Amino acid sequence: MKEITDTKRIEYWIEKEGLLNCFDTPDLVFQAYSYEKGDIIAGPDRKLDKIMFLIEGSVRIYGIRSDGSFLPVNHYTDSAIIGDVEFVRPEASSFFAEAKTASVFLTLSTTRYRRQLDCDLRFLHMLLHSCIDKINLYSTYDTVASTIEERVLLHMKENYPSYELDGIEAAVLQLRCSRRQLQRVLKKLCDAGKIKKTGRGRYKLSE
C-alpha cells in the first residue's frame, strides 16, 4: 500500500466520481491509496477506520473457513464501497478484501468524521443503498435461483448488459461456488445450447 499525495490527482478523482454530491458535510478531506495485486486491504485482523471508494482496479472479498478452505464472497470493480458495513457495526470484518489487480481508493476517515457522518443524510442514504445492494445480491440468488445453473443464467442476465460473462474468477466469487463447479456448469450449459463460449473465460447467453 502506498499513499498518493498528489492533490491534483485526488481532486480529479473526487470530481470524476462525484463524491462531494454524496455528502452534506462540507470541507471533507479525502486521502488516496494505491494497492498492488495481492495486497490485503481489510480483514479480520484489522479494524477498518475509513470508508473506501474504489476508483481503479478490482478487489475480491473472501473468507477463510476453520478448516483453512477458501470461502468466496464477492468481486468488486470501479465505484464499489468498502467499509459501509463496518461503519454501521464498527468492528473488524469477518472477511478479507484483497486487491485482485492494481487498485486505487479514495478514503475518508470515519474516526475523524464520525460525529458529522452520523448526521449526514446524503451519506447515510448512500450507505443504505450500498448495504442493500449487497444484501440483494445474495438474497436474489438464494431465493430465485436454487441451482448453480440457474444462478449462472440469472447472473448473466442481471449483471452484464451484453449478457456475456467475462472472467471465471470474478464469477466464482460472485456466485459463491468453486472454479471446478462453475466450469462444469458452463460446459453443461454450452452443451445444452443455453450459452456459447466466445473466448477464454467468456460466455454469452444464446439468443
Helices and strands as residue ranges (DSSP letters): E 2-4, H 7-17, G 19-22, E 31-35, E 40-42, E 50-56, E 59-64, E 70-76, E 81-82, H 84-88, E 96-99, E 103-109, H 110-117, H 121-144, H 148-159, E 164-166, H 168-175, H 179-191, E 195-199, E 202-205
